[in-house]
Amino acid sequence: MTLEPDAATLHYGDGEFAVLKPGRFVRCAVTDRPIPLETLRYWSVTRQEAYASPAEFAQRLKSGG
């Protein structure tokens, strides 16, 4: 994982996330697309991953990855 200067590091909890390293975005675990923190709505607590939309989350579950 390459650290990017504006990328945040988060801990994903149930219904909220905690910022461990401040930044402006996180990357979608499926598409690698940047997701601005103010629009982040989908993540997995178990996998500690962010998703751009429910479609990416479903794709991740389907692939088993």
Gaussian input, Z-matrix of N, CA and C with variables (Angstrom, degrees):
# hf/3-21g

backbone

0 1
 N
 C     1     B1
 C     2     B2     1     A1
 N     3     B3     2     A2     1     D1
 C     4     B4     3     A3     2     D2
 C     5     B5     4     A4     3     D3
 N     6     B6     5     A5     4     D4
 C     7     B7     6     A6     5     D5
 C     8     B8     7     A7     6     D6
 N     9     B9     8     A8     7     D7
 C    10    B10     9     A9     8     D8
 C    11    B11    10    A10     9     D9
 N    12    B12    11    A11    10    D10
 C    13    B13    12    A12    11    D11
 C    14    B14    13    A13    12    D12
 N    15    B15    14    A14    13    D13
 C    16    B16    15    A15    14    D14
 C    17    B17    16    A16    15    D15
 N    18    B18    17    A17    16    D16
 C    19    B19    18    A18    17    D17
 C    20    B20    19    A19    18    D18
 N    21    B21    20    A20    19    D19
 C    22    B22    21    A21    20    D20
 C    23    B23    22    A22    21    D21
 N    24    B24    23    A23    22    D22
 C    25    B25    24    A24    23    D23
 C    26    B26    25    A25    24    D24
 N    27    B27    26    A26    25    D25
 C    28    B28    27    A27    26    D26
 C    29    B29    28    A28    27    D27
 N    30    B30    29    A29    28    D28
 C    31    B31    30    A30    29    D29
 C    32    B32    31    A31    30    D30
 N    33    B33    32    A32    31    D31
 C    34    B34    33    A33    32    D32
 C    35    B35    34    A34    33    D33
 N    36    B36    35    A35    34    D34
 C    37    B37    36    A36    35    D35
 C    38    B38    37    A37    36    D36
 N    39    B39    38    A38    37    D37
 C    40    B40    39    A39    38    D38
 C    41    B41    40    A40    39    D39
 N    42    B42    41    A41    40    D40
 C    43    B43    42    A42    41    D41
 C    44    B44    43    A43    42    D42
 N    45    B45    44    A44    43    D43
 C    46    B46    45    A45    44    D44
 C    47    B47    46    A46    45    D45
 N    48    B48    47    A47    46    D46
 C    49    B49    48    A48    47    D47
 C    50    B50    49    A49    48    D48
 N    51    B51    50    A50    49    D49
 C    52    B52    51    A51    50    D50
 C    53    B53    52    A52    51    D51
 N    54    B54    53    A53    52    D52
 C    55    B55    54    A54    53    D53
 C    56    B56    55    A55    54    D54
 N    57    B57    56    A56    55    D55
 C    58    B58    57    A57    56    D56
 C    59    B59    58    A58    57    D57
 N    60    B60    59    A59    58    D58
 C    61    B61    60    A60    59    D59
 C    62    B62    61    A61    60    D60
 N    63    B63    62    A62    61    D61
 C    64    B64    63    A63    62    D62
 C    65    B65    64    A64    63    D63
 N    66    B66    65    A65    64    D64
 C    67    B67    66    A66    65    D65
 C    68    B68    67    A67    66    D66
 N    69    B69    68    A68    67    D67
 C    70    B70    69    A69    68    D68
 C    71    B71    70    A70    69    D69
 N    72    B72    71    A71    70    D70
 C    73    B73    72    A72    71    D71
 C    74    B74    73    A73    72    D72
 N    75    B75    74    A74    73    D73
 C    76    B76    75    A75    74    D74
 C    77    B77    76    A76    75    D75
 N    78    B78    77    A77    76    D76
 C    79    B79    78    A78    77    D77
 C    80    B80    79    A79    78    D78
 N    81    B81    80    A80    79    D79
 C    82    B82    81    A81    80    D80
 C    83    B83    82    A82    81    D81
 N    84    B84    83    A83    82    D82
 C    85    B85    84    A84    83    D83
 C    86    B86    85    A85    84    D84
 N    87    B87    86    A86    85    D85
 C    88    B88    87    A87    86    D86
 C    89    B89    88    A88    87    D87
 N    90    B90    89    A89    88    D88
 C    91    B91    90    A90    89    D89
 C    92    B92    91    A91    90    D90
 N    93    B93    92    A92    91    D91
 C    94    B94    93    A93    92    D92
 C    95    B95    94    A94    93    D93
 N    96    B96    95    A95    94    D94
 C    97    B97    96    A96    95    D95
 C    98    B98    97    A97    96    D96
 N    99    B99    98    A98    97    D97
 C   100   B100    99    A99    98    D98
 C   101   B101   100   A100    99    D99
 N   102   B102   101   A101   100   D100
 C   103   B103   102   A102   101   D101
 C   104   B104   103   A103   102   D102
 N   105   B105   104   A104   103   D103
 C   106   B106   105   A105   104   D104
 C   107   B107   106   A106   105   D105
 N   108   B108   107   A107   106   D106
 C   109   B109   108   A108   107   D107
 C   110   B110   109   A109   108   D108
 N   111   B111   110   A110   109   D109
 C   112   B112   111   A111   110   D110
 C   113   B113   112   A112   111   D111
 N   114   B114   113   A113   112   D112
 C   115   B115   114   A114   113   D113
 C   116   B116   115   A115   114   D114
 N   117   B117   116   A116   115   D115
 C   118   B118   117   A117   116   D116
 C   119   B119   118   A118   117   D117
 N   120   B120   119   A119   118   D118
 C   121   B121   120   A120   119   D119
 C   122   B122   121   A121   120   D120
 N   123   B123   122   A122   121   D121
 C   124   B124   123   A123   122   D122
 C   125   B125   124   A124   123   D123
 N   126   B126   125   A125   124   D124
 C   127   B127   126   A126   125   D125
 C   128   B128   127   A127   126   D126
 N   129   B129   128   A128   127   D127
 C   130   B130   129   A129   128   D128
 C   131   B131   130   A130   129   D129
 N   132   B132   131   A131   130   D130
 C   133   B133   132   A132   131   D131
 C   134   B134   133   A133   132   D132
 N   135   B135   134   A134   133   D133
 C   136   B136   135   A135   134   D134
 C   137   B137   136   A136   135   D135
 N   138   B138   137   A137   136   D136
 C   139   B139   138   A138   137   D137
 C   140   B140   139   A139   138   D138
 N   141   B141   140   A140   139   D139
 C   142   B142   141   A141   140   D140
 C   143   B143   142   A142   141   D141
 N   144   B144   143   A143   142   D142
 C   145   B145   144   A144   143   D143
 C   146   B146   145   A145   144   D144
 N   147   B147   146   A146   145   D145
 C   148   B148   147   A147   146   D146
 C   149   B149   148   A148   147   D147
 N   150   B150   149   A149   148   D148
 C   151   B151   150   A150   149   D149
 C   152   B152   151   A151   150   D150
 N   153   B153   152   A152   151   D151
 C   154   B154   153   A153   152   D152
 C   155   B155   154   A154   153   D153
 N   156   B156   155   A155   154   D154
 C   157   B157   156   A156   155   D155
 C   158   B158   157   A157   156   D156
 N   159   B159   158   A158   157   D157
 C   160   B160   159   A159   158   D158
 C   161   B161   160   A160   159   D159
 N   162   B162   161   A161   160   D160
 C   163   B163   162   A162   161   D161
 C   164   B164   163   A163   162   D162
 N   165   B165   164   A164   163   D163
 C   166   B166   165   A165   164   D164
 C   167   B167   166   A166   165   D165
 N   168   B168   167   A167   166   D166
 C   169   B169   168   A168   167   D167
 C   170   B170   169   A169   168   D168
 N   171   B171   170   A170   169   D169
 C   172   B172   171   A171   170   D170
 C   173   B173   172   A172   171   D171
 N   174   B174   173   A173   172   D172
 C   175   B175   174   A174   173   D173
 C   176   B176   175   A175   174   D174
 N   177   B177   176   A176   175   D175
 C   178   B178   177   A177   176   D176
 C   179   B179   178   A178   177   D177
 N   180   B180   179   A179   178   D178
 C   181   B181   180   A180   179   D179
 C   182   B182   181   A181   180   D180
 N   183   B183   182   A182   181   D181
 C   184   B184   183   A183   182   D182
 C   185   B185   184   A184   183   D183
 N   186   B186   185   A185   184   D184
 C   187   B187   186   A186   185   D185
 C   188   B188   187   A187   186   D186
 N   189   B189   188   A188   187   D187
 C   190   B190   189   A189   188   D188
 C   191   B191   190   A190   189   D189
 N   192   B192   191   A191   190   D190
 C   193   B193   192   A192   191   D191
 C   194   B194   193   A193   192   D192

   B1=1.4470
   B2=1.5216
   B3=1.3198
   B4=1.4504
   B5=1.5147
   B6=1.3153
   B7=1.4598
   B8=1.5147
   B9=1.3134
   B10=1.4540
   B11=1.5188
   B12=1.3129
   B13=1.4703
   B14=1.5257
   B15=1.3233
   B16=1.4638
   B17=1.5244
   B18=1.3434
   B19=1.4618
   B20=1.5256
   B21=1.3184
   B22=1.4626
   B23=1.5287
   B24=1.3103
   B25=1.4582
   B26=1.5212
   B27=1.3395
   B28=1.4536
   B29=1.5163
   B30=1.3247
   B31=1.4648
   B32=1.5223
   B33=1.3342
   B34=1.4622
   B35=1.5221
   B36=1.3231
   B37=1.4557
   B38=1.5158
   B39=1.3220
   B40=1.4621
   B41=1.5243
   B42=1.3195
   B43=1.4576
   B44=1.5108
   B45=1.3265
   B46=1.4656
   B47=1.5210
   B48=1.3047
   B49=1.4571
   B50=1.5134
   B51=1.3166
   B52=1.4606
   B53=1.5234
   B54=1.3113
   B55=1.4584
   B56=1.5282
   B57=1.3302
   B58=1.4582
   B59=1.5215
   B60=1.3282
   B61=1.4695
   B62=1.5169
   B63=1.3217
   B64=1.4671
   B65=1.5276
   B66=1.2963
   B67=1.4563
   B68=1.5078
   B69=1.3193
   B70=1.4640
   B71=1.5115
   B72=1.3448
   B73=1.4571
   B74=1.5253
   B75=1.3459
   B76=1.4687
   B77=1.5177
   B78=1.3112
   B79=1.4663
   B80=1.5230
   B81=1.3237
   B82=1.4573
   B83=1.5254
   B84=1.3252
   B85=1.4638
   B86=1.5277
   B87=1.3330
   B88=1.4606
   B89=1.5297
   B90=1.3193
   B91=1.4655
   B92=1.5234
   B93=1.3218
   B94=1.4671
   B95=1.5326
   B96=1.3109
   B97=1.4651
   B98=1.5359
   B99=1.3373
   B100=1.4652
   B101=1.5316
   B102=1.3141
   B103=1.4650
   B104=1.5274
   B105=1.3422
   B106=1.4687
   B107=1.5289
   B108=1.3226
   B109=1.4608
   B110=1.5246
   B111=1.3294
   B112=1.4689
   B113=1.5221
   B114=1.3307
   B115=1.4647
   B116=1.5327
   B117=1.3310
   B118=1.4618
   B119=1.5298
   B120=1.3304
   B121=1.4663
   B122=1.5273
   B123=1.3288
   B124=1.4619
   B125=1.5197
   B126=1.3525
   B127=1.4502
   B128=1.5202
   B129=1.3161
   B130=1.4536
   B131=1.5156
   B132=1.3301
   B133=1.4571
   B134=1.5275
   B135=1.3215
   B136=1.4676
   B137=1.5175
   B138=1.3175
   B139=1.4707
   B140=1.5299
   B141=1.3383
   B142=1.4614
   B143=1.5242
   B144=1.3501
   B145=1.4640
   B146=1.5194
   B147=1.3184
   B148=1.4662
   B149=1.5224
   B150=1.3366
   B151=1.4695
   B152=1.5218
   B153=1.3233
   B154=1.4657
   B155=1.5271
   B156=1.3440
   B157=1.4707
   B158=1.5287
   B159=1.3254
   B160=1.4676
   B161=1.5350
   B162=1.3221
   B163=1.4724
   B164=1.5267
   B165=1.3135
   B166=1.4643
   B167=1.5264
   B168=1.3242
   B169=1.4607
   B170=1.5275
   B171=1.3222
   B172=1.4650
   B173=1.5276
   B174=1.3307
   B175=1.4693
   B176=1.5241
   B177=1.3166
   B178=1.4586
   B179=1.5288
   B180=1.3241
   B181=1.4632
   B182=1.5365
   B183=1.3223
   B184=1.4585
   B185=1.5301
   B186=1.3239
   B187=1.4690
   B188=1.5327
   B189=1.3226
   B190=1.4689
   B191=1.5049
   B192=1.3323
   B193=1.4604
   B194=1.4478
   A1=109.36
   A2=117.49
   A3=123.17
   A4=109.21
   A5=116.22
   A6=119.23
   A7=109.75
   A8=115.29
   A9=121.77
   A10=107.77
   A11=118.53
   A12=121.00
   A13=114.35
   A14=118.79
   A15=121.39
   A16=113.28
   A17=117.69
   A18=121.24
   A19=109.96
   A20=115.79
   A21=121.77
   A22=109.37
   A23=115.31
   A24=121.96
   A25=106.00
   A26=115.83
   A27=120.68
   A28=111.54
   A29=115.33
   A30=121.77
   A31=105.05
   A32=116.12
   A33=121.75
   A34=109.59
   A35=115.83
   A36=122.04
   A37=110.52
   A38=116.39
   A39=122.28
   A40=109.58
   A41=116.40
   A42=121.50
   A43=116.00
   A44=117.72
   A45=120.28
   A46=109.22
   A47=115.09
   A48=119.62
   A49=108.97
   A50=115.65
   A51=122.10
   A52=108.19
   A53=115.52
   A54=121.27
   A55=108.45
   A56=115.57
   A57=121.35
   A58=111.55
   A59=115.97
   A60=122.64
   A61=106.50
   A62=117.73
   A63=120.15
   A64=112.42
   A65=114.32
   A66=121.74
   A67=109.30
   A68=116.18
   A69=120.48
   A70=113.24
   A71=117.63
   A72=119.91
   A73=110.79
   A74=114.38
   A75=122.84
   A76=106.00
   A77=117.54
   A78=121.19
   A79=110.41
   A80=115.58
   A81=121.95
   A82=108.64
   A83=116.75
   A84=121.93
   A85=112.63
   A86=117.39
   A87=121.08
   A88=111.32
   A89=117.22
   A90=121.08
   A91=114.17
   A92=117.63
   A93=124.21
   A94=112.04
   A95=116.44
   A96=121.66
   A97=109.54
   A98=118.55
   A99=119.55
   A100=110.80
   A101=115.99
   A102=122.82
   A103=107.22
   A104=118.17
   A105=119.35
   A106=110.22
   A107=117.08
   A108=120.10
   A109=112.40
   A110=117.32
   A111=119.28
   A112=112.93
   A113=117.99
   A114=120.60
   A115=112.86
   A116=117.78
   A117=121.52
   A118=110.02
   A119=116.25
   A120=121.82
   A121=113.34
   A122=118.01
   A123=121.38
   A124=110.67
   A125=115.11
   A126=120.56
   A127=109.78
   A128=114.95
   A129=121.57
   A130=108.80
   A131=115.84
   A132=120.74
   A133=109.58
   A134=116.36
   A135=121.69
   A136=111.72
   A137=116.76
   A138=121.17
   A139=113.16
   A140=116.87
   A141=122.24
   A142=110.22
   A143=114.91
   A144=122.67
   A145=109.87
   A146=115.38
   A147=122.30
   A148=110.02
   A149=115.67
   A150=122.20
   A151=108.99
   A152=115.94
   A153=121.19
   A154=112.15
   A155=117.27
   A156=120.68
   A157=108.65
   A158=117.63
   A159=119.79
   A160=112.44
   A161=117.08
   A162=120.41
   A163=110.92
   A164=118.21
   A165=121.30
   A166=110.90
   A167=116.19
   A168=119.47
   A169=110.21
   A170=117.28
   A171=121.73
   A172=110.94
   A173=116.09
   A174=120.33
   A175=110.07
   A176=117.22
   A177=121.85
   A178=110.20
   A179=117.08
   A180=120.76
   A181=111.10
   A182=115.72
   A183=120.74
   A184=111.45
   A185=116.53
   A186=120.28
   A187=111.64
   A188=115.95
   A189=119.15
   A190=113.69
   A191=116.41
   A192=121.58
   A193=111.90
   D1=121.14
   D2=178.91
   D3=-89.56
   D4=129.93
   D5=177.91
   D6=-82.29
   D7=134.90
   D8=178.15
   D9=-109.75
   D10=144.24
   D11=-175.38
   D12=-56.50
   D13=-37.87
   D14=-177.49
   D15=-97.76
   D16=3.26
   D17=-179.53
   D18=-81.89
   D19=134.02
   D20=177.71
   D21=-89.31
   D22=157.58
   D23=169.82
   D24=-115.72
   D25=126.53
   D26=-175.44
   D27=-123.32
   D28=156.69
   D29=166.01
   D30=-110.94
   D31=121.41
   D32=-175.19
   D33=-91.28
   D34=122.79
   D35=177.82
   D36=-114.97
   D37=-175.68
   D38=178.58
   D39=-73.48
   D40=105.09
   D41=176.84
   D42=81.21
   D43=-1.92
   D44=178.49
   D45=-157.64
   D46=165.27
   D47=176.25
   D48=-131.57
   D49=154.82
   D50=176.90
   D51=-111.56
   D52=136.05
   D53=179.48
   D54=-84.72
   D55=116.56
   D56=177.00
   D57=-91.29
   D58=-35.48
   D59=175.20
   D60=-135.73
   D61=118.21
   D62=-178.30
   D63=-59.67
   D64=148.16
   D65=177.46
   D66=-175.82
   D67=179.74
   D68=-176.39
   D69=-99.17
   D70=-18.28
   D71=-176.20
   D72=-154.47
   D73=166.68
   D74=166.88
   D75=-125.40
   D76=166.60
   D77=-179.96
   D78=-102.79
   D79=140.56
   D80=175.58
   D81=-63.82
   D82=132.11
   D83=-178.25
   D84=-67.47
   D85=-19.64
   D86=-177.61
   D87=-99.25
   D88=-48.04
   D89=-174.03
   D90=-99.78
   D91=-14.35
   D92=-175.05
   D93=67.34
   D94=10.19
   D95=178.10
   D96=-72.14
   D97=138.54
   D98=177.31
   D99=-68.59
   D100=139.70
   D101=177.64
   D102=-120.62
   D103=111.60
   D104=176.76
   D105=-58.61
   D106=139.36
   D107=-176.99
   D108=-57.36
   D109=-33.45
   D110=-178.59
   D111=-69.78
   D112=-14.59
   D113=178.01
   D114=-111.26
   D115=0.53
   D116=-178.97
   D117=-68.09
   D118=120.22
   D119=-179.28
   D120=-129.28
   D121=-15.92
   D122=-172.18
   D123=-126.85
   D124=126.77
   D125=176.91
   D126=-158.78
   D127=168.16
   D128=177.47
   D129=-113.35
   D130=121.96
   D131=176.10
   D132=-66.44
   D133=-43.65
   D134=-177.81
   D135=-63.92
   D136=-46.64
   D137=-176.94
   D138=-87.71
   D139=-14.14
   D140=-176.39
   D141=54.54
   D142=53.24
   D143=-179.36
   D144=-132.38
   D145=149.94
   D146=175.32
   D147=-102.75
   D148=151.86
   D149=179.19
   D150=-133.42
   D151=142.49
   D152=-178.59
   D153=-68.46
   D154=-29.64
   D155=-178.71
   D156=-160.92
   D157=173.02
   D158=176.50
   D159=-60.37
   D160=-28.81
   D161=180.00
   D162=-63.04
   D163=-41.62
   D164=178.65
   D165=-67.98
   D166=-38.06
   D167=176.83
   D168=-62.24
   D169=-46.06
   D170=178.62
   D171=-61.96
   D172=-39.95
   D173=178.69
   D174=-62.75
   D175=-40.84
   D176=-179.98
   D177=-64.31
   D178=-43.06
   D179=179.04
   D180=-65.22
   D181=-40.42
   D182=-179.36
   D183=-65.32
   D184=-39.34
   D185=-177.57
   D186=-78.14
   D187=-16.05
   D188=-179.29
   D189=74.88
   D190=2.26
   D191=-176.94
   D192=-73.98

